[in-house]
Amino acid sequence: MSSPLVVGIAGGTASGKTTVARKVRDALADCRVAFIDQDSYYRDLEDMTLEERREVNFDHPDAFDTDLLVEHLRELKAGRSIQKPVYDFVASTRKKNQTVRVDPGDMILIEGILVLHMKALRDEMNVRIYVDTDDDLRIIRRLERDIHERGYDFDRVVGQYLRHVRPMHKGFVEPSKHHADIIVPQGGNNDIGIGMIVGALRGRLLHPPPPR
């Protein structure tokens, strides 16, 4: 039995990487595709007050439980199902006693801002993709998402962006594009680029390269 094809999709906040991952998964609906998102693996901060949680830098690599994410990725690669955590972005904690079962597949999609920055994750991947979108579009999308979906106010979103998001993007996220095999400009709107990626991935699934 051949190992599943592991595809990592990274990019800045609100770059469209989740849209790219979804379009790839939908286009390969006839294949068994497992999907895990890095956002589900934020560390549980239930021992902190809500005010303390709001000061946490969620865009720093240390904000993620990378050991658990790598463990789950390896379990899927070995053909075993996992129970993925469910994260509450309003409370900044994991939801107690709630998980989502993810079954193994012929391909594993792993998506998140820092999945290409973290070597332990990169080493598990066969294909590495970086979604590149202009900063002004990303901040507008981030404002809309955090205000309408997560209940944050304008000042909090802007303050968080200036204190944490922007410097972490410059320090960790953007440099990780140098690890990418493919860079997708225009995010999830680049249907031509996404179509080419889908074609290449389907080819790899049908005709996997010989083991090294």
N, C-alpha and C positions, 0 to 999 in steps of 0.2 A: 504493500500500500504506500503510495507516494505521500509526502508531507503536503499540507495545505499551503497555498500561496498566500504569503502574508504581505499586505499592502498598507503602508503607513501614509496618512494624509495630514499634513501640518499646515500652519499658516497663522497669521495674526488674528486677534479677536475680531469677530464679525467680518472675516475675510471671505466667507462663503465656503469654507472647507466642509462644513456639515452638509451643505447643499451639493457639493461635488460628490461627497461620499454617498449621499442618498441617490443621486442620479446614476452613479456607477452601480450601486446595489440594485436599483430598479431595472437598469438595462441588462443586468445579469440575473434576472429573476428565475431563469431556467437552471441556474446553478445553485449549489448550496453555499450561501454566503453568511458567515458569522460577523456580527458587528459589535465592536466595543468602543466606547467613547471615553476619552481621558477625563472628561468632566465628572463622570460618575465616581472617580477615584480620588476626589478631594479628601484630605484627612478629616476625620470626624472631630468637630470642635465643641462637642457637647459639654466639656468641662469648663468652657469659657462663657462669660456673659455675652449677651447679644452685642453690647457696645464694644466689647473686646474683639469679638469676631469681625466687626465692621472695620477694624483697623488692620486686619490680617492682609498681607500681600498675596492675593490669590493667583497672581501671575508669575510668582517665583517658583522654580522647580521644587523647592521644599514644601510647597503647599499640597503636593500630591503624594499619595501612598503608592509610590512607584514599585515597591517590592511586591505589593499585592497585585498590581497591574501586570507585572512581568510574570508572576506566578500564574495568573489566570490565562495570560496569552500562551504560556507553555502548556497548560492543561488543554486548551483548545487545540494546540498543535499536536498533542498526543492523542487527540480523538475523544477527549472527555468534556462533558458539559460543565459550565460554571454557574455560580449564582452571583451576578453582578450587583454591586451596591446601588441603591437609589439615593440620590443626593437632593436635599431640599435647599434651593438657592435663596429662598427668602430667609430661612432660619440659619443657613450656613452650617447645617449638620446633616449627617446621614439619617434617613428615615428608619426608625427602629423596626426591626423584624420585617423589613421589606427588601426584597431582592428581585431581580429579573433573571430568569433562566436563559442562558445563551448556549445553544447547541453547537457542536463543531461543524465545520463545513469544508468544502473544497477550497474556499478562499476565506481569509480573515481580514476584515477591514478594521484598522485601528486609527482613530481620528482624534486630534487634539492640538492645542497650541504648541506643546513642547515635545511631541512624540519623536521628532527628529533631533531634538537637542539631547535627549537622554540616550546615552550609548547602550545601556542595557536593553532598551527597546529597539534601537536601530539594528543591533546585532541579530535580532529575531526576524528582521524584515527581508523580503526578497525584492520589493519595489518601494521606492520612497518618493512621495509626491509633495510638493510645496505649492500652496495656493497663494498667489501674490495679488494683493488689491491695494489701491491707493489709500493713504492714511485718512484723507478727508471722508471718503466713503465709509471707511471702517468706523470712525468715531460717530458719524451720523447713525449708522445701523446700531451701534452699541447703545447710543442714547435711546433710540426707539425701543430696543429690546429690554433694556434694564428698567425703563420707566413704565412701559406698558405690560411687560410680562413678569417682572420681578418686584414691582412696586417701589423702586427707588425714586428719590426725588432728583431734580436736575443737578443741584449743587453736589449731591453725593456722587453722582455719576461722573461729573466733570472733575471733582477733587480726586476720586479714585483713579481716573484716567491719567491725570497729571502726576500723581504721586507714585502710582504703581504700574499701570498698564503701559504707558509710553516708555518709561525707562526699561522695563522688563522686555518689551518688544525689541528695543534697540540692543539690549545686552544679551538676550538669549534666543528670542524667536526668529528675528530676521537673519542673524548669522547662521541659523540652522539650515537655511536654504542651500548652503554649500554642500550639504549632505544629500541633497535631493537628486534623484535620477531625472525627474521631470518637474518643470516649473510651469504652473498654470496661471497666466495672467487673467484678470477680469473675473476671477472667482467663479461662482456658480453660473454666471451668464455666458461662459465660454463653451457653448455647446459643441463647437468644432473640436476644441481641445479635449473635452470630456469624451466625445465620440471616438477620438483616436486612442485615448487611454483605454476605453472599453474594448476596442478592437484588439489592442495589444494584450490586455489581460485575458481576454477570451482565448487568444492564441496560446498564451502560456498555460492556461488551464487544459486546453485540448492537447497541447504538445509540450509537456513540461521538459525542461532541460535535464540532461542526465545528472545524477548526483556527483558532486565534486569528490 
